[in-house]
Amino acid sequence: MSEHFFIWDGDTLVLNILGTPGASRNAIGKPRGNQLKVSVATAPEQGKATDAMVKFLAGQFGVSVSRIEVVFGRTSIHKQLRIRAPQKIPTALLPWVPDIAR
């Protein structure tokens, strides 16, 4: 992975995530080093927060849940996700990486 929180692998967007479970709301935050902060309101119980994060991000990137793979970190705050062929890029990401849309 590069010093950025994302990298393209063909048409797949690979994201390093710093998750915050049990937050007041679901939100995409600012990058922290080589991770993107993503908060979800779901409590961290047996991967439920990760499932909620995947569902939230699927909507943000305009893809079905099945097009997001959790590479590692299912029960950790440190995760890597692969999003196959995102249909849109969340507005929250554009200030930090305007070239993310390629």
C-alpha positions in Angstrom: 0.0 0.0 0.0 1.2 3.6 -0.6 1.4 6.5 1.8 -2.2 7.3 0.8 -5.3 5.6 2.3 -6.3 4.3 -1.1 -4.9 2.7 -4.2 -6.5 1.5 -7.4 -6.1 -2.1 -8.5 -7.6 -2.0 -12.0 -11.2 -1.0 -11.5 -11.1 -2.0 -7.8 -10.6 0.7 -5.1 -8.6 -0.6 -2.2 -9.1 1.4 1.1 -7.3 1.3 4.4 -9.9 2.1 7.1 -9.6 3.3 10.7 -13.0 2.3 12.0 -14.9 3.9 14.9 -17.8 1.7 16.0 -20.5 2.9 18.4 -20.4 6.5 17.0 -23.3 8.9 17.1 -23.8 8.5 13.3 -22.4 6.9 10.2 -19.9 9.1 8.6 -16.8 9.3 6.4 -14.1 11.3 8.2 -10.7 12.7 7.3 -7.7 10.6 6.4 -5.3 9.8 9.3 -2.0 8.9 7.8 -2.6 6.0 5.5 -6.1 5.2 6.8 -9.5 6.8 6.2 -11.6 7.3 9.3 -15.1 5.8 9.0 -17.5 5.9 11.9 -20.6 3.7 12.3 -23.3 3.9 14.9 -23.4 0.1 15.4 -21.7 -1.4 18.4 -18.6 -3.6 17.9 -20.1 -7.0 18.6 -18.9 -10.0 16.6 -18.3 -8.1 13.4 -21.7 -6.3 13.3 -20.0 -2.9 13.1 -18.0 -4.1 10.1 -21.2 -5.3 8.4 -22.8 -1.9 9.1 -19.7 -0.2 7.7 -19.8 -2.2 4.5 -23.5 -1.5 4.1 -23.0 2.2 4.7 -20.0 2.4 2.3 -21.9 0.4 -0.4 -24.4 3.2 -0.5 -21.7 5.9 -0.5 -19.9 4.3 -3.5 -23.1 3.2 -5.4 -22.4 -0.5 -5.3 -24.0 -3.6 -3.8 -22.7 -5.0 -0.5 -21.5 -8.0 -2.5 -19.0 -5.8 -4.4 -17.2 -4.9 -1.1 -14.7 -7.4 0.3 -13.2 -7.1 3.8 -9.6 -8.1 3.1 -8.6 -8.0 6.8 -9.8 -6.4 10.1 -13.3 -7.9 10.3 -13.2 -7.6 14.1 -10.6 -4.8 14.4 -10.7 -1.1 13.9 -7.9 -1.4 11.3 -9.4 -2.7 8.1 -8.7 -3.0 4.4 -11.6 -3.1 2.0 -11.8 -3.7 -1.8 -14.6 -2.0 -3.6 -15.2 -3.5 -7.1 -16.0 -0.9 -9.7 -17.4 2.0 -7.6 -20.1 3.9 -9.4 -19.5 7.1 -7.5 -17.0 8.7 -5.1 -18.4 10.1 -1.9 -18.2 13.9 -1.8 -16.5 13.7 1.6 -13.4 12.2 0.0 -12.9 14.9 -2.8 -11.2 17.6 -0.6 -8.3 15.3 0.2 -7.9 13.4 -3.0 -9.5 15.1 -5.9 -7.9 12.7 -8.3 -9.4 9.6 -6.7 -12.0 9.5 -9.4 -9.1 8.9 -11.9 
